[in-house]
Amino acid sequence: MPNHPVVSREAWLDARRALLAREKEYSRLRDALAAERRALPWVRIEKPYRFETPKAPGWDGATDLAGLFRGHGQLIVYHFMLAPGWEAGCTGCSFGADHFDGMLPHLENHDVSFVAVSRAPLPEIERYRRRMGWRFPWVSSHGSDFNADFHVTFTPEQLASGTVFYNFRQTPSQQAHDELHGLSVFCRDAEGTVFHTYSAYARGTEDMLTTFLMMDLTPKGRDENGTMNWVRRHDEYAALPPASCCG
């Protein structure tokens, strides 16, 4: 780690107060941006999507998009990269999924349902879920257009064309895969009509990764040599010797 200046407590407080002013500015900007996000127009969902579901209250093996709300008025969908035939889910999505279970009771008590959706058949999803020990709701969009319509699945022809539509723009296909990740938000009115209100892709989903936010507080930060190059599935980390932040 590069050498840092070592100063008196008084000098440190001066520097910290200056940074605090910037942090408060950032917090105000976040609040303003969140208000703009909530003010986005909505799109009515017309297509009758179908999902394979595990047996759970309100689910009996299959449901539509409205059924994913499970009695709530709002729905967050995480587009998890797990395609048919994959032995394991995407490493980055798996890192994100390690953050999901703890937030579920808080979301559900604030009128928000959460579910992960993957294109793999349900038995393949369930096998990987058991390996990782997760409890959050996870359903399969296998056989539907859901992933394609929300721009997280691409055909060989789309990839061969040179660009795919991802993150709201045409993206060079060499930067893409047949599966990519994202997050979409939906709202349901009293009549049961479902609306698409928001989506985010790439680093737009990073706010759910609280591990990153904690790392950003430390001297080494994320300590990356390439975005998320250090991330592994939680059962794949090798035992590492302790390191000094000052070494």
N, C-alpha and C positions, 0 to 999 in steps of 0.2 A: 504494500500500500504506500502511496506517495507520502512523504513527510508533511505533516500539518503543523502550522504555527501553534505553539503552546503559550498561552497568555494568562494574565491574572483573571480572577473571577469577575472583577469590575469590567475589564475589557470584553470578556465573554458575554456578560449581560448586555453590554452595548450592542454587540453583534447580534445577539439573540433577539433583542427588541426590534432591531432593524428588520430581521427576517420575519418576526411576528407581524409586522405591518404588511408585508407581502403576503403572508399566509391569510390574513384577514381579507385582503383584497381578493385573493383566490377564492375564499369561501363565499364572498358576495357574488363573484362571477359565477360560481357553481349554482348558487340559488337562482340567479337570473336565467342561466341556461336551462335549469330544470323547469322553470316556469314556461320558457319558450317550448320546451319539449312537450309539456302537458297541453299547450295551446295548438299543437299541430292538428290539421284536419284529419278526419278519419275516412277509411274506405270500407264499404259494406262487403262482407264476405258472401259471395253467391254460390261458390262451388261446394258440393256436399262431400267433404273429405271424410275418410274413414280411417280408423286407427285400431290396431290390435292392442288390447290392454290386458294386464294381469287381472286376476280376480281380486276385487277390492270393492269397498262400499261405493255403490253407484256405477260400478263397471262389471260387466259380465262377459268379458272376452272381446268386446268391440264397442266402439262409440264414435260419435261424430265430433267435430271441433267444439260445438257447444257443450258436449259431455265432458270435455277436459276441464271445464270451469268447476265442476263438482260443487255446484251450489253457490259459488262466489260470482262477483260481478266483473272481476278483472282476472286476466290470465297472462302469465309469463311463460313463454316456450323457449327452452334452450335447444338449439339445433346441434345435437351431439354427433360428431363424426364417427359413425359405426355403420359400415355398409355390409350388405349380405356377404357372408363368407369370411369376414375379417376375424382373425383369432382374438384381437383385442381392440378396444377403442383407441382413438387418437390420444397420444400422450398429453397434449395440451388440454384437450377437453376433459381428460381424466383428472388433470391437475385442478381444473375449474370445478369439476364435480365433487372434489373433496371438500368444497366450501358449501355445498347445497343443503345437506341435512340439517345443520344447525339453524338455518334461517327459516325452515318450513313453518314451525308453529307461529313465528312472528308474522310471516306473510299471511298465513291462513286466518289469523285473528285480525287482520287488517283488510279483509275482503279481497285477498289476492291468492289465486291458485298458481302453483308452479308445476311444470312437467317438462321432462326432457323428451325429445322426439328423435328417433334414429330410423334409418331406412332398413336396417337389418331386421329379419323376422324376430318375433318376440322371444322364442327359445334362445336365440343367440344373445339377445340383450340380457335375458335373465341369467344366462351362464356367466357373462362378464360381470353383471351386477353382484352375483354371489361371490365371485373371486375378489372383488374390491370392497365388499361389505357395505354397500350403500343402501339407503332406505327410501330415497326420494322417488316420486312417481316417474315412470319411464315407459313410454309406449312406442309402438312401431308404426311407421307410415308406409310400410312395405306394400307395394302395389298401388299406391296413390300418387297424385301429382304434388303433394304438399311440399316436399323438399325442393322440387324443381321450381314450383311457383314462388317460393321464398328464396330462391337463388343461392341454395347451398349444395345442390347436386347438379353435376354437369355430364352430359353424354359424351362419348368418344368423338362424335361429330363436332360438338361445340368446342371441345378442347383442341381438335385438329384445325379449327377455323382460325386460330391465332389469338382470339380474345374470348373471354366469357364475361357476363354481366355479374359483377360481384362488388359489394360495398358501394352500390349506387352508381357505378360507372363501368365502362368496358376495361377489363383488366387483362394484361397479356397472359395467355393460357399457360406459359411456362412458369408463371408465378402461382398457378392454381393446381388443384387436384380434382379428381372426380367428386370428392366430398370436401366441403369446407364448413366452418362453424359460424354460428350467429345466434342472435337472440331476437325474438319477436314478441310484441305485446298486443293483447286483444282486450276488448271490452264487450260486454253483453248487456243489452237493454232489458226492460221489464217484459217485453214481448218475446225475448229470446233471440233477437237478431244480434249477430256477431259482427264486430267491426275491428279492422286492423288499425292500430293507433301508432305503432312505433316499431322499428327494427334497427339493429346495430350489428356490425360485422367487424372482423379483424380486431384492432385494438379498441374499437368501440365497446367491446364487452369487458374491458379490463377492470371496470369498477367493482365487479363481483369477486375479483381475486384479492381478497384481503391479505393474503400472504405477501403479495407484492407491496401493498400499502405499508405493512409492517417493515418489510425490508427497506423501503424507501426512507425509513427513519434512522437507519443504521449507517455507520461510516462507510461500509463497503457497498451499500445499496443492493442492487440486484446482482452485481458482480457477474455480468454476462459477457460472453464473447460471441455475440449473435443472440437475437431475441429468443429467450427461453431455452437456450441451448443446454442449460444445466438440468432442466426439468425431467423427471422420470415418473413413471407410475409409482404410487406410494409403496408398493411391495417390491420395487426394483432397485431401491437405493442400496448401494454397498456401504458397509460400515467404513466411515472415514475417521482418521485421527483428528483430534481437536486442533484448530488453527488459531493463531493469534491475529487479532485485527491490526496489530501494529507491526507484524513481522514482514 
